[in-house]
Amino acid sequence: MSAFCSDACGLKWAADQIKPHLDSLKPVAQRSLDARAQEPPPAERTSAILRLVKLVVRALESRQLRIDDAVERMYRLNAEMALTAPAVRVPSKSRGDRGSSTRVCAFDSRIVHEWSVDLDPTTMRGKSLADVAFPPDPEPEVERELARDHDGATPGDAETPQTAADTPTSASAPAAEPHQSPHFRATMCLVRGRCFRHDGWEVSKTREVEIEIADQLALVRYLSLQLAELDTRLQFGKRLH
């Protein structure tokens, strides 16, 4: 006896079983043509990639601004610390003197976290220029409050009431501790002297983002030339017809 109630039922079942495998039964050339038919034109595809790469460049430029700000804060903070706590040895005139015992590393951890940029253009899909810009830096007063709430970030603040020494100081009365300075950020590394973990970060991170921007701009120029060539071919083809 047949397993189906009728011939029509059997044929329908067989068709349902074969249907998912029909594409694999097509010749390779035919499958390739079908896939190409679903792809956007080369000029449209190149234009879309170019837009994504430009967004990567904008994000890197925003990252560069944040790194520059962090470097400047480091220099200003260390200049202030040098006025209130003289080093054991005489510091050199260089802004980047790492041997001074008063020097604070001041590496901002946001450089490798919040301010990092994925160089893969596909991660920029669906984003605008406003989306790739990093948010503004918090006010110094907010940063000091965050540091006081963080265990060990500001030693002594949890037990002692706030005094005049804890308030932001002017240029005539420099801060005695990093967390009292208006240049302090809660995300800073406060290692004194030479920090082996972040040694030379103010130079290496600056150069790193400069190289990344240069590489992406080179890619923008290449894609722009490729797009212009595709447009020229398209216009020439229209004239022939």
Secondary structure as GFF3:
##gff-version 3
##sequence-region A 1 241
A	DSSP	alpha_helix	7	18	.	.	.	ID=ss1
A	DSSP	three_ten_helix	19	21	.	.	.	ID=ss2
A	DSSP	alpha_helix	22	25	.	.	.	ID=ss3
A	DSSP	alpha_helix	28	38	.	.	.	ID=ss4
A	DSSP	alpha_helix	42	84	.	.	.	ID=ss5
A	DSSP	three_ten_helix	109	111	.	.	.	ID=ss6
A	DSSP	three_ten_helix	121	124	.	.	.	ID=ss7
A	DSSP	alpha_helix	129	132	.	.	.	ID=ss8
A	DSSP	alpha_helix	140	149	.	.	.	ID=ss9
A	DSSP	three_ten_helix	164	166	.	.	.	ID=ss10
A	DSSP	three_ten_helix	178	180	.	.	.	ID=ss11
A	DSSP	alpha_helix	201	240	.	.	.	ID=ss12
###
